[in-house]
Amino acid sequence: MYLVVNIIGVIVYLAIAWALSKNRSKIKWRSVGIMVVLNLVIAWLLTSFAGGRAVVKGAADGFNWLVQVAYKGINFALPNWVGAAGTHPAPVNFITSALLPILLIVPLFDILTYIGVLPWIIKWIGRGLSFITGQPKFESFFAVEMMFLGNTEALAVSKLQLTTMKAERDVTLAMMSMSCVTASILGAYTQMVPGQFVLTAVPLNCINALIVTNMLNPVEVDPEEDTIAKIGNVGDEGGESEAAAEETGAVESNGKRQPFFSFLGDSILGAGTLVLIITANVIAFVALAGLIDKLLGLIWKPLSLESILGVIMFIPAWLMGLNVHTAWDFSQLMGLKLVTNEFVVMGEITGKINHFAPHYRAILTVFLTSFANFGTTGMIIGAFKGMVGKDKNDMISSNVGYMLLSGILVSLLSAGMVGLFVW
């Protein structure tokens, strides 16, 4: 009975994406079908075989190592912000864990872009995933990139591409960014909730982000648009936009490649500006949510955004294949996560979750393993504001509702798919 409900739930989540699509006639159903099957296979493999989980963990460890290197620089300038060895920041320190590593990661990936390595990797990984899923090359690679690098970091190292693409595709990337995690905090997640399901959620979110954005915001990408932007005078497969490269500082007005150390300095300054913009937006968005809670409390003390969302999320929670009582508990945790963040909820259930029923433990962990919340919309808008023009930024800001909806649907789909195989 509950398994049947769970199956219906996955179908309902997809139906919601269809019903709220901006252009249902442009949805690529063959691509959606392939990606759904692919994710079901991934969910089965990662919940049933240790080898699959080891691959995901190895990739996460690689990115985590890079972030640990970033902590060395943070420790030199701000020793009180990290642990004694500069390698173990408090997991709830948002700025240290999620933002300051940008100061290393962005310049590093900009260097890889400067020398042509990153565009080459994007081209071939993008081609492979694009061939399987039927999605554009860059969107396909971005889905993989943000799995471990994080939303703001992945956006930041893709600045040249963002300025080259049309605004509708930038909106797609903004929606996809709601569903990522960051390698630097995967270790913290696995200390608070079952690590097996944390690592299972990562690749599922990657593919489900492509599924949901393809349905909510279908965009036609012509072959000449499906290219990878590169720095320099040599075009990509379809010809690079030199104007976009010049705008980012990659090339000078005379068309020559910018001197390396001048380019590196601009990259570091750009990363620092990005950290400040994101920090300001997150503080403002979270504070505004708190203000709304205070105003709602004046109407009725128990009333809050969390409680309202908890009621709204009850039916989606029940469709995971839970009894009514457990579904209500789940929906309240969903509401809390959307208003605050996953760390708050994980802190509440740490020590208890291992006593939950296997099915509930799995779907709860997978649902929590993403950045889908109100504060993340501020991070993403702040990231784009520091990188693209006003017209593109205005379009992204006008799609905040779709961004949040995308993050919620991806989390629901990932949890629902895992739930099919864990009872």
Salt bridges, closest charged atoms under 4 A:
ASP61 OD2 - LYS57 NZ 3.03
GLU139 OE2 - ARG169 NE 2.77
ASP170 OD2 - LYS392 NZ 3.38
GLU225 OE2 - LYS166 NZ 3.51
ASP226 OD2 - LYS137 NZ 3.49
GLU237 OE1 - ARG127 NH2 3.05
ASP329 OD2 - HIS325 NE2 3.41
ASP394 OD2 - LYS390 NZ 2.72
